[in-house]
Amino acid sequence: MGLFSFTQEIAVDLGTANTIIIHNDKIVINEPSMVAIHTRTGKMEAVGEPARQMYGKVPEGIHVVRPLRDGVIADFQAAEMMIRGMIKKVSSRHHWFSPSMRMVVCIPSGSTEVEIRAVRDSSEHAGGRDVYMIYEPMAAALGIGLDVLAPEGNMIVDIGGGTTEIAVISLGGIVSNKSIKVAGDDLNDDIVEHMRRAHGVKVGERTAELIKINVGAALTDLDDAPEDYVVHGPDLMTSLPKEVHVSYQEICHSIEKSISKIEAAVLQALEQTPPELYADLVKNGVYLTGGGALLRGLDKRLSDKIGITFHVAEEPLLAVARGTGVALKNIKHFRFLMK
């Protein structure tokens, strides 16, 4: 290699709901994992936030796609377009052109070889020359500043958009893990169904997400209770506009089934944990990351149910992305953690 290196390095948290890209230790992209495509020509119309704004509002001939479902690539071509579009945004904002890129991309810990291959292929087609993979719980642990190489057990529960990743980490490896396809998207589906059944109102994915953010809760009795959220939507019977006031208690009841599944998965991961590491978890507590960690009362509910303290990580939405950035920066140090 000469005096100048033309290899750009980026860390990518390719999430079901959001894609975050880190370049030079800075978050340069944090946008929804969506892409708008012309159905006739197959050309990309918009990517990220502009595509999200078009979601549910496009005329015939334009299709808005979420390429990832349940944490894995569901639409290979759209995923490649989206990654390429996001990288283009970064390069135009930061005025660099790179013929070759080193990328670290994080993937769910329950990914099959086929799913890992799909992410690798998409990343390589989008311009990645050296593409490394790191598991999400490991990236989350690095992102919140845990010493993953220490001979001590730490547990991460990363609740994303498509999957909940639960892992016990010690000595730079994942000792026991559980990956379930119950996460933020399922909570949204529960809310859509509840609004239809209880109020006779039709709401979309975006409105369900707003309800979850404003009045989502894992407990029916909160110290810091949010005010009721007003929802506007068409009445299912008459199609006339309807206004509904939604309380956090009813949302708590509506998402109960999904939260119980996450709870059960945490207990299963603890059952598989060796006794010495279990003692470490009781001492250190368990860390909640991902967007689901922001659900009101979830940490208290899990702490009371399981008897171990659950901590919500600082900036839980960015933990995985920051950890992917740490792995990229110390690639020699952490290469053995990657695939």
MIDOSE-825633 format. One record per residue (C-alpha): x, y, z; residue number from 1; residue in one letter; chain. Coordinates in nm, 2 decimals. Layout:
(rec (X, Y, Z), NUM, "A", "A")
...
END
This chain:
(rec (0.00, 0.00, 0.00), 1, "M", "A")
(rec (0.13, 0.34, -0.09), 2, "G", "A")
(rec (0.12, 0.66, 0.12), 3, "L", "A")
(rec (-0.25, 0.71, 0.06), 4, "F", "A")
(rec (-0.51, 0.46, 0.14), 5, "S", "A")
(rec (-0.83, 0.48, -0.06), 6, "F", "A")
(rec (-1.01, 0.23, 0.16), 7, "T", "A")
(rec (-1.30, 0.38, 0.35), 8, "Q", "A")
(rec (-1.42, 0.21, 0.66), 9, "E", "A")
(rec (-1.78, 0.20, 0.77), 10, "I", "A")
(rec (-1.98, 0.02, 1.04), 11, "A", "A")
(rec (-2.33, -0.08, 0.95), 12, "V", "A")
(rec (-2.61, -0.17, 1.19), 13, "D", "A")
(rec (-2.85, -0.32, 0.94), 14, "L", "A")
(rec (-3.17, -0.32, 1.14), 15, "G", "A")
(rec (-3.53, -0.43, 1.06), 16, "T", "A")
(rec (-3.65, -0.08, 1.16), 17, "A", "A")
(rec (-3.35, 0.15, 1.12), 18, "N", "A")
(rec (-3.01, 0.14, 0.95), 19, "T", "A")
(rec (-2.73, 0.32, 1.13), 20, "I", "A")
(rec (-2.39, 0.38, 0.96), 21, "I", "A")
(rec (-2.08, 0.50, 1.15), 22, "I", "A")
(rec (-1.79, 0.66, 0.96), 23, "H", "A")
(rec (-1.48, 0.80, 1.14), 24, "N", "A")
(rec (-1.65, 0.73, 1.49), 25, "D", "A")
(rec (-1.95, 0.95, 1.40), 26, "K", "A")
(rec (-2.30, 0.84, 1.33), 27, "I", "A")
(rec (-2.35, 0.96, 0.97), 28, "V", "A")
(rec (-2.67, 0.78, 0.88), 29, "I", "A")
(rec (-2.96, 0.70, 1.12), 30, "N", "A")
(rec (-3.26, 0.64, 0.90), 31, "E", "A")
(rec (-3.55, 0.39, 0.85), 32, "P", "A")
(rec (-3.47, 0.07, 0.67), 33, "S", "A")
(rec (-3.69, 0.15, 0.37), 34, "M", "A")
(rec (-3.65, 0.20, 0.00), 35, "V", "A")
(rec (-3.90, 0.32, -0.26), 36, "A", "A")
(rec (-3.87, 0.15, -0.60), 37, "I", "A")
(rec (-4.03, 0.21, -0.94), 38, "H", "A")
(rec (-4.21, -0.11, -1.02), 39, "T", "A")
(rec (-4.17, -0.07, -1.40), 40, "R", "A")
(rec (-3.81, 0.03, -1.43), 41, "T", "A")
(rec (-3.68, -0.12, -1.10), 42, "G", "A")
(rec (-3.50, 0.21, -1.03), 43, "K", "A")
(rec (-3.47, 0.35, -0.68), 44, "M", "A")
(rec (-3.68, 0.65, -0.61), 45, "E", "A")
(rec (-3.59, 0.72, -0.24), 46, "A", "A")
(rec (-3.41, 0.56, 0.05), 47, "V", "A")
(rec (-3.43, 0.60, 0.43), 48, "G", "A")
(rec (-3.64, 0.89, 0.57), 49, "E", "A")
(rec (-3.78, 1.01, 0.24), 50, "P", "A")
(rec (-3.89, 0.66, 0.16), 51, "A", "A")
(rec (-4.06, 0.63, 0.51), 52, "R", "A")
(rec (-4.25, 0.95, 0.44), 53, "Q", "A")
(rec (-4.38, 0.80, 0.12), 54, "M", "A")
(rec (-4.49, 0.48, 0.30), 55, "Y", "A")
(rec (-4.86, 0.41, 0.25), 56, "G", "A")
(rec (-4.90, 0.73, 0.04), 57, "K", "A")
(rec (-4.75, 0.63, -0.30), 58, "V", "A")
(rec (-4.93, 0.62, -0.63), 59, "P", "A")
(rec (-4.94, 0.31, -0.85), 60, "E", "A")
(rec (-4.61, 0.23, -1.00), 61, "G", "A")
(rec (-4.40, 0.30, -0.69), 62, "I", "A")
(rec (-4.35, 0.04, -0.42), 63, "H", "A")
(rec (-4.21, 0.12, -0.08), 64, "V", "A")
(rec (-4.03, -0.18, 0.06), 65, "V", "A")
(rec (-3.88, -0.28, 0.40), 66, "R", "A")
(rec (-3.61, -0.52, 0.28), 67, "P", "A")
(rec (-3.55, -0.67, 0.62), 68, "L", "A")
(rec (-3.81, -0.88, 0.81), 69, "R", "A")
(rec (-3.74, -1.05, 1.15), 70, "D", "A")
(rec (-3.39, -0.93, 1.14), 71, "G", "A")
(rec (-3.30, -1.10, 0.81), 72, "V", "A")
(rec (-3.30, -1.00, 0.45), 73, "I", "A")
(rec (-3.64, -1.08, 0.30), 74, "A", "A")
(rec (-3.59, -0.89, -0.03), 75, "D", "A")
(rec (-3.23, -0.94, -0.16), 76, "F", "A")
(rec (-3.25, -0.69, -0.44), 77, "Q", "A")
(rec (-3.42, -0.42, -0.23), 78, "A", "A")
(rec (-3.16, -0.47, 0.05), 79, "A", "A")
(rec (-2.87, -0.42, -0.19), 80, "E", "A")
(rec (-3.03, -0.11, -0.33), 81, "M", "A")
(rec (-3.09, 0.03, 0.02), 82, "M", "A")
(rec (-2.74, -0.04, 0.14), 83, "I", "A")
(rec (-2.60, 0.12, -0.18), 84, "R", "A")
(rec (-2.83, 0.42, -0.14), 85, "G", "A")
(rec (-2.74, 0.47, 0.22), 86, "M", "A")
(rec (-2.36, 0.45, 0.14), 87, "I", "A")
(rec (-2.41, 0.70, -0.15), 88, "K", "A")
(rec (-2.57, 0.94, 0.10), 89, "K", "A")
(rec (-2.27, 0.92, 0.33), 90, "V", "A")
(rec (-2.02, 0.96, 0.05), 91, "S", "A")
(rec (-2.20, 1.26, -0.10), 92, "S", "A")
(rec (-2.23, 1.43, 0.24), 93, "R", "A")
(rec (-1.87, 1.36, 0.33), 94, "H", "A")
(rec (-1.72, 1.42, -0.02), 95, "H", "A")
(rec (-1.54, 1.09, -0.05), 96, "W", "A")
(rec (-1.53, 0.84, -0.32), 97, "F", "A")
(rec (-1.40, 0.50, -0.25), 98, "S", "A")
(rec (-1.34, 0.22, -0.50), 99, "P", "A")
(rec (-1.31, -0.02, -0.20), 100, "S", "A")
(rec (-1.47, -0.03, 0.14), 101, "M", "A")
(rec (-1.41, -0.22, 0.46), 102, "R", "A")
(rec (-1.74, -0.29, 0.63), 103, "M", "A")
(rec (-1.84, -0.44, 0.96), 104, "V", "A")
(rec (-2.21, -0.54, 0.95), 105, "V", "A")
(rec (-2.40, -0.67, 1.25), 106, "C", "A")
(rec (-2.63, -0.97, 1.22), 107, "I", "A")
(rec (-2.88, -1.15, 1.46), 108, "P", "A")
(rec (-2.71, -1.42, 1.67), 109, "S", "A")
(rec (-2.97, -1.68, 1.54), 110, "G", "A")
(rec (-2.88, -1.62, 1.18), 111, "S", "A")
(rec (-2.84, -1.93, 0.96), 112, "T", "A")
(rec (-2.55, -1.97, 0.72), 113, "E", "A")
(rec (-2.78, -1.88, 0.43), 114, "V", "A")
(rec (-2.89, -1.56, 0.60), 115, "E", "A")
(rec (-2.54, -1.46, 0.68), 116, "I", "A")
(rec (-2.44, -1.52, 0.32), 117, "R", "A")
(rec (-2.73, -1.30, 0.20), 118, "A", "A")
(rec (-2.61, -1.01, 0.41), 119, "V", "A")
(rec (-2.25, -1.06, 0.30), 120, "R", "A")
(rec (-2.35, -1.07, -0.07), 121, "D", "A")
(rec (-2.57, -0.76, -0.04), 122, "S", "A")
(rec (-2.28, -0.57, 0.13), 123, "S", "A")
(rec (-2.03, -0.68, -0.13), 124, "E", "A")
(rec (-2.25, -0.59, -0.42), 125, "H", "A")
(rec (-2.30, -0.25, -0.26), 126, "A", "A")
(rec (-1.93, -0.18, -0.27), 127, "G", "A")
(rec (-1.78, -0.36, 0.03), 128, "G", "A")
(rec (-1.44, -0.52, -0.04), 129, "R", "A")
(rec (-1.37, -0.66, 0.31), 130, "D", "A")
(rec (-1.69, -0.74, 0.48), 131, "V", "A")
(rec (-1.69, -0.87, 0.84), 132, "Y", "A")
(rec (-2.00, -0.98, 1.04), 133, "M", "A")
(rec (-2.05, -0.94, 1.41), 134, "I", "A")
(rec (-2.33, -1.07, 1.62), 135, "Y", "A")
(rec (-2.58, -0.81, 1.75), 136, "E", "A")
(rec (-2.55, -0.90, 2.13), 137, "P", "A")
(rec (-2.17, -0.88, 2.11), 138, "M", "A")
(rec (-2.19, -0.55, 1.93), 139, "A", "A")
(rec (-2.44, -0.42, 2.19), 140, "A", "A")
(rec (-2.20, -0.53, 2.47), 141, "A", "A")
(rec (-1.91, -0.34, 2.31), 142, "L", "A")
(rec (-2.14, -0.04, 2.25), 143, "G", "A")
(rec (-2.23, 0.00, 2.61), 144, "I", "A")
(rec (-1.87, -0.03, 2.72), 145, "G", "A")
(rec (-1.86, -0.38, 2.87), 146, "L", "A")
(rec (-1.53, -0.57, 2.87), 147, "D", "A")
(rec (-1.63, -0.86, 2.65), 148, "V", "A")
(rec (-1.29, -1.02, 2.68), 149, "L", "A")
(rec (-1.30, -1.05, 3.06), 150, "A", "A")
(rec (-1.35, -1.39, 3.23), 151, "P", "A")
(rec (-1.68, -1.27, 3.36), 152, "E", "A")
(rec (-2.04, -1.32, 3.25), 153, "G", "A")
(rec (-2.25, -1.03, 3.11), 154, "N", "A")
(rec (-2.60, -1.07, 2.97), 155, "M", "A")
(rec (-2.75, -0.86, 2.69), 156, "I", "A")
(rec (-3.11, -0.85, 2.59), 157, "V", "A")
(rec (-3.13, -0.66, 2.26), 158, "D", "A")
(rec (-3.49, -0.59, 2.16), 159, "I", "A")
(rec (-3.49, -0.46, 1.80), 160, "G", "A")
(rec (-3.75, -0.42, 1.54), 161, "G", "A")
(rec (-3.76, -0.78, 1.41), 162, "G", "A")
(rec (-3.58, -0.99, 1.67), 163, "T", "A")
(rec (-3.50, -1.01, 2.04), 164, "T", "A")
(rec (-3.14, -1.12, 2.09), 165, "E", "A")
(rec (-3.05, -1.26, 2.43), 166, "I", "A")
(rec (-2.69, -1.36, 2.50), 167, "A", "A")
(rec (-2.45, -1.43, 2.78), 168, "V", "A")
(rec (-2.11, -1.32, 2.69), 169, "I", "A")
(rec (-1.78, -1.42, 2.85), 170, "S", "A")
(rec (-1.41, -1.43, 2.74), 171, "L", "A")
(rec (-1.50, -1.28, 2.40), 172, "G", "A")
(rec (-1.75, -1.54, 2.31), 173, "G", "A")
(rec (-2.13, -1.60, 2.33), 174, "I", "A")
(rec (-2.17, -1.88, 2.60), 175, "V", "A")
(rec (-2.55, -1.91, 2.57), 176, "S", "A")
(rec (-2.79, -1.73, 2.34), 177, "N", "A")
(rec (-3.15, -1.72, 2.24), 178, "K", "A")
(rec (-3.28, -1.53, 1.93), 179, "S", "A")
(rec (-3.66, -1.50, 1.90), 180, "I", "A")
(rec (-3.86, -1.34, 1.62), 181, "K", "A")
(rec (-4.07, -1.14, 1.87), 182, "V", "A")
(rec (-3.98, -0.77, 1.89), 183, "A", "A")
(rec (-4.09, -0.41, 1.81), 184, "G", "A")
(rec (-4.28, -0.50, 1.49), 185, "D", "A")
(rec (-4.49, -0.76, 1.68), 186, "D", "A")
(rec (-4.58, -0.50, 1.95), 187, "L", "A")
(rec (-4.70, -0.27, 1.66), 188, "N", "A")
(rec (-4.91, -0.56, 1.52), 189, "D", "A")
(rec (-5.06, -0.62, 1.86), 190, "D", "A")
(rec (-5.15, -0.25, 1.88), 191, "I", "A")
(rec (-5.31, -0.25, 1.53), 192, "V", "A")
(rec (-5.52, -0.55, 1.62), 193, "E", "A")
(rec (-5.62, -0.40, 1.95), 194, "H", "A")
(rec (-5.73, -0.07, 1.79), 195, "M", "A")
(rec (-5.94, -0.27, 1.54), 196, "R", "A")
(rec (-6.10, -0.50, 1.80), 197, "R", "A")
(rec (-6.15, -0.26, 2.09), 198, "A", "A")
(rec (-6.22, 0.07, 1.92), 199, "H", "A")
(rec (-6.33, -0.03, 1.57), 200, "G", "A")
(rec (-6.06, 0.20, 1.42), 201, "V", "A")
(rec (-5.82, 0.12, 1.14), 202, "K", "A")
(rec (-5.46, 0.23, 1.21), 203, "V", "A")
(rec (-5.14, 0.17, 1.01), 204, "G", "A")
(rec (-4.80, 0.06, 1.11), 205, "E", "A")
(rec (-4.67, 0.42, 1.16), 206, "R", "A")
(rec (-4.96, 0.52, 1.38), 207, "T", "A")
(rec (-4.91, 0.20, 1.59), 208, "A", "A")
(rec (-4.54, 0.29, 1.63), 209, "E", "A")
(rec (-4.64, 0.64, 1.75), 210, "L", "A")
(rec (-4.89, 0.49, 2.00), 211, "I", "A")
(rec (-4.62, 0.26, 2.13), 212, "K", "A")
(rec (-4.37, 0.55, 2.17), 213, "I", "A")
(rec (-4.63, 0.77, 2.34), 214, "N", "A")
(rec (-4.82, 0.53, 2.57), 215, "V", "A")
(rec (-4.64, 0.19, 2.53), 216, "G", "A")
(rec (-4.59, 0.02, 2.87), 217, "A", "A")
(rec (-4.50, -0.32, 3.01), 218, "A", "A")
(rec (-4.67, -0.25, 3.35), 219, "L", "A")
(rec (-5.03, -0.13, 3.42), 220, "T", "A")
(rec (-4.91, 0.07, 3.72), 221, "D", "A")
(rec (-4.64, 0.32, 3.64), 222, "L", "A")
(rec (-4.50, 0.59, 3.87), 223, "D", "A")
(rec (-4.45, 0.83, 3.58), 224, "D", "A")
(rec (-4.76, 0.76, 3.38), 225, "A", "A")
(rec (-4.79, 0.92, 3.03), 226, "P", "A")
(rec (-5.10, 1.11, 2.93), 227, "E", "A")
(rec (-5.35, 0.94, 2.71), 228, "D", "A")
(rec (-5.27, 0.96, 2.34), 229, "Y", "A")
(rec (-5.52, 1.08, 2.09), 230, "V", "A")
(rec (-5.56, 0.86, 1.77), 231, "V", "A")
(rec (-5.74, 0.97, 1.46), 232, "H", "A")
(rec (-5.85, 0.71, 1.21), 233, "G", "A")
(rec (-6.14, 0.58, 0.99), 234, "P", "A")
(rec (-6.42, 0.39, 1.17), 235, "D", "A")
(rec (-6.42, 0.03, 1.04), 236, "L", "A")
(rec (-6.79, 0.02, 0.99), 237, "M", "A")
(rec (-6.87, 0.37, 0.85), 238, "T", "A")
(rec (-6.53, 0.49, 0.73), 239, "S", "A")
(rec (-6.61, 0.82, 0.90), 240, "L", "A")
(rec (-6.33, 0.99, 1.10), 241, "P", "A")
(rec (-6.31, 0.88, 1.46), 242, "K", "A")
(rec (-6.11, 1.01, 1.75), 243, "E", "A")
(rec (-5.99, 0.77, 2.02), 244, "V", "A")
(rec (-5.81, 0.84, 2.35), 245, "H", "A")
(rec (-5.57, 0.56, 2.43), 246, "V", "A")
(rec (-5.43, 0.49, 2.78), 247, "S", "A")
(rec (-5.10, 0.32, 2.86), 248, "Y", "A")
(rec (-5.29, 0.05, 3.07), 249, "Q", "A")
(rec (-5.49, -0.07, 2.76), 250, "E", "A")
(rec (-5.17, -0.08, 2.55), 251, "I", "A")
(rec (-5.00, -0.27, 2.82), 252, "C", "A")
(rec (-5.28, -0.53, 2.81), 253, "H", "A")
(rec (-5.27, -0.54, 2.43), 254, "S", "A")
(rec (-4.90, -0.62, 2.41), 255, "I", "A")
(rec (-4.90, -0.86, 2.71), 256, "E", "A")
(rec (-4.87, -1.18, 2.50), 257, "K", "A")
(rec (-4.55, -1.06, 2.31), 258, "S", "A")
(rec (-4.39, -0.93, 2.63), 259, "I", "A")
(rec (-4.45, -1.26, 2.80), 260, "S", "A")
(rec (-4.27, -1.44, 2.51), 261, "K", "A")
(rec (-3.97, -1.21, 2.56), 262, "I", "A")
(rec (-3.98, -1.28, 2.93), 263, "E", "A")
(rec (-3.99, -1.66, 2.87), 264, "A", "A")
(rec (-3.69, -1.64, 2.62), 265, "A", "A")
(rec (-3.49, -1.45, 2.89), 266, "V", "A")
(rec (-3.57, -1.73, 3.14), 267, "L", "A")
(rec (-3.47, -2.00, 2.89), 268, "Q", "A")
(rec (-3.13, -1.82, 2.82), 269, "A", "A")
(rec (-3.07, -1.81, 3.20), 270, "L", "A")
(rec (-3.15, -2.18, 3.23), 271, "E", "A")
(rec (-2.87, -2.26, 2.98), 272, "Q", "A")
(rec (-2.62, -2.04, 3.16), 273, "T", "A")
(rec (-2.34, -2.22, 3.35), 274, "P", "A")
(rec (-2.36, -2.17, 3.73), 275, "P", "A")
(rec (-2.04, -1.96, 3.77), 276, "E", "A")
(rec (-2.16, -1.72, 3.50), 277, "L", "A")
(rec (-2.51, -1.71, 3.65), 278, "Y", "A")
(rec (-2.35, -1.58, 3.97), 279, "A", "A")
(rec (-2.18, -1.30, 3.77), 280, "D", "A")
(rec (-2.52, -1.20, 3.62), 281, "L", "A")
(rec (-2.68, -1.18, 3.96), 282, "V", "A")
(rec (-2.40, -0.95, 4.07), 283, "K", "A")
(rec (-2.37, -0.74, 3.74), 284, "N", "A")
(rec (-2.73, -0.74, 3.64), 285, "G", "A")
(rec (-2.87, -0.77, 3.28), 286, "V", "A")
(rec (-2.84, -0.49, 3.02), 287, "Y", "A")
(rec (-3.14, -0.40, 2.80), 288, "L", "A")
(rec (-3.06, -0.25, 2.46), 289, "T", "A")
(rec (-3.25, -0.18, 2.13), 290, "G", "A")
(rec (-3.56, 0.03, 2.08), 291, "G", "A")
(rec (-3.77, -0.22, 2.29), 292, "G", "A")
(rec (-3.56, -0.12, 2.60), 293, "A", "A")
(rec (-3.74, 0.21, 2.60), 294, "L", "A")
(rec (-4.08, 0.05, 2.67), 295, "L", "A")
(rec (-4.19, 0.20, 3.00), 296, "R", "A")
(rec (-4.16, -0.03, 3.30), 297, "G", "A")
(rec (-4.00, -0.32, 3.11), 298, "L", "A")
(rec (-3.68, -0.31, 3.32), 299, "D", "A")
(rec (-3.89, -0.31, 3.65), 300, "K", "A")
(rec (-4.12, -0.59, 3.52), 301, "R", "A")
(rec (-3.82, -0.82, 3.43), 302, "L", "A")
(rec (-3.64, -0.74, 3.75), 303, "S", "A")
(rec (-3.94, -0.83, 3.96), 304, "D", "A")
(rec (-4.02, -1.14, 3.77), 305, "K", "A")
(rec (-3.67, -1.28, 3.74), 306, "I", "A")
(rec (-3.51, -1.15, 4.06), 307, "G", "A")
(rec (-3.20, -1.01, 3.87), 308, "I", "A")
(rec (-3.16, -0.63, 3.82), 309, "T", "A")
(rec (-3.22, -0.52, 3.47), 310, "F", "A")
(rec (-3.05, -0.20, 3.35), 311, "H", "A")
(rec (-3.16, 0.01, 3.05), 312, "V", "A")
(rec (-2.84, 0.10, 2.86), 313, "A", "A")
(rec (-2.76, 0.46, 2.79), 314, "E", "A")
(rec (-2.89, 0.54, 2.44), 315, "E", "A")
(rec (-3.02, 0.19, 2.38), 316, "P", "A")
(rec (-3.11, 0.26, 2.02), 317, "L", "A")
(rec (-2.75, 0.33, 1.93), 318, "L", "A")
(rec (-2.58, 0.06, 2.14), 319, "A", "A")
(rec (-2.54, -0.20, 1.86), 320, "V", "A")
(rec (-2.43, 0.06, 1.61), 321, "A", "A")
(rec (-2.17, 0.21, 1.85), 322, "R", "A")
(rec (-2.04, -0.14, 1.92), 323, "G", "A")
(rec (-2.01, -0.22, 1.55), 324, "T", "A")
(rec (-1.80, 0.10, 1.52), 325, "G", "A")
(rec (-1.58, -0.01, 1.81), 326, "V", "A")
(rec (-1.52, -0.35, 1.64), 327, "A", "A")
(rec (-1.43, -0.17, 1.32), 328, "L", "A")
(rec (-1.19, 0.06, 1.49), 329, "K", "A")
(rec (-1.02, -0.23, 1.67), 330, "N", "A")
(rec (-1.05, -0.48, 1.39), 331, "I", "A")
(rec (-0.72, -0.66, 1.47), 332, "K", "A")
(rec (-0.82, -0.69, 1.84), 333, "H", "A")
(rec (-1.17, -0.81, 1.77), 334, "F", "A")
(rec (-1.13, -1.00, 1.45), 335, "R", "A")
(rec (-1.18, -1.34, 1.62), 336, "F", "A")
(rec (-1.53, -1.22, 1.73), 337, "L", "A")
(rec (-1.63, -1.18, 1.37), 338, "M", "A")
(rec (-1.75, -1.41, 1.09), 339, "K", "A")
END
